[in-house]
Amino acid sequence: MIKNKEIIYEQPLNELIRVIIRLEHLLNQLAFYLSSTSDRHTQTIMQLIIDLLNLLDRPDLKSKLTQEFTRLTTVLTQIPPSPSPINRKTLIAQIGELKRLSQYFLRTPGKIAQVLRENEFLASLRQYLMSPGGDSCIDAPHYFYWLNQSAETHQKQIQTWMKHAEEIQHATTLLLKIVRDSAEPVETVAINGFYHASLDPQASVQLIRVTLPTDEKLYPEISAGRHRISVRFVIPDMAKRPTQTKKDVSFKLTKCVI
C-alpha cells in the first residue's frame, strides 16, 4: 500500500484479517480494471472474479464476519463520547453500518455471493481456469465465444455480476478502516536492520503495519505471533538471496488492536 510517499507493509495476526486483506487486494484490482473503457482487460477481470469467488468459498467466512461485526458493534458502542461532533458522527455511522451488514449476511442464504457461485457460466469457468491456459478455445469454447462479443455485452454482464459483490466490498472497506484506524504509528528504529519486541497477549493485536519512505531501498520481513514481533529489513536482490541490512533503519510501527 502506497500513501503520501510512503509504503505501508502489513502483517495480519489472525486468519479473518488475512482473508479480508486478500479480498481488498482483489477488489482494488477489479476496481482498477473496471474503471478502464478498454475491452482488452476483460480476461483479466474474469480471472479476478474467479479468484474472488475462490477466496469467498471458505465455509466459515460469513459466520466469522458476522461474529466480528457483532463484537466491533459492542466495542464501538462502549467508546466514551468524543468532544468532536465529527468523530461522534463517524462512530455512529460505523456502528449503524456494522449492524446493517451483520443483518444482511445473517439473512442471506448460502455463502457470500452465492448467486455468482450458482451461475453455470462462472462455475464452469472456475473449473477451466484452474489449469494453465484452460481458458483457451479448445477447453472453453463458450468462454471463447463470449470473449468475442461486443464490449458493451461484456460491460453489462460484468456489472450485473459485480452487484452481488457490493456488500462484501462494503464489509471489507469498513472492517479494515476500523482496524487500521485503531492505533497511531510510532517512530521506531531497527538496530542493524533488526527490531523485536514483546506483545501483550491480552491485547489480541490484529494487524502489524510497518511504514517506510518510498525512496528507502529496503523492505521488511515481518514475523509476528501472539507474544512477539520481529522485523528484519532486507536489501532487495532480484538475482540472488536478499540479505539483511547492517544499518539502523528508522520506520513507523503500528500495532492495530480494537
Stockholm file with secondary structure:
# STOCKHOLM 1.0

chainA/1-258         MIKNKEIIYEQPLNELIRVIIRLEHLLNQLAFYLSSTSDRHTQTIMQLIIDLLNLLDRPDLKSKLTQEFTRLTTVLTQIPPSPSPINRKTLIAQIGELKRLSQYFLRTPGKIAQVLRENEFLASLRQYLMSPGGDSCIDAPHYFYWLNQSAETHQKQIQTWMKHAEEIQHATTLLLKIVRDSAEPVETVAINGFYHASLDPQASVQLIRVTLPTDEKLYPEISAGRHRISVRFVIPDMAKRPTQTKKDVSFKLTKCVI
#=GR chainA/1-258 SS CEETTEEEEEEESSHHHHHHHHHHHHHHHHHHHHTCCCGGGHHHHHHHHHHHHHHHTCTTHHHHHHHHHHHHHHHHHTSCCCSCHHHHHHHHHHHHHHHHHHHHHHHSCSSTTHHHHTCHHHHHHHHHTTSTTTTSTTTCHHHHHHHTSCHHHHHHHHHHHHHTTHHHHHHHHHHHHHHHTTSCCEEEEEBTTEEEEECCTTTCCCEEEEEEETTCSCEEEEEECSSEEEEEEEECCSSSCCEECCSCEEEEEEEECC
#=GC SS_cons         CEETTEEEEEEESSHHHHHHHHHHHHHHHHHHHHTCCCGGGHHHHHHHHHHHHHHHTCTTHHHHHHHHHHHHHHHHHTSCCCSCHHHHHHHHHHHHHHHHHHHHHHHSCSSTTHHHHTCHHHHHHHHHTTSTTTTSTTTCHHHHHHHTSCHHHHHHHHHHHHHTTHHHHHHHHHHHHHHHTTSCCEEEEEBTTEEEEECCTTTCCCEEEEEEETTCSCEEEEEECSSEEEEEEEECCSSSCCEECCSCEEEEEEEECC
//
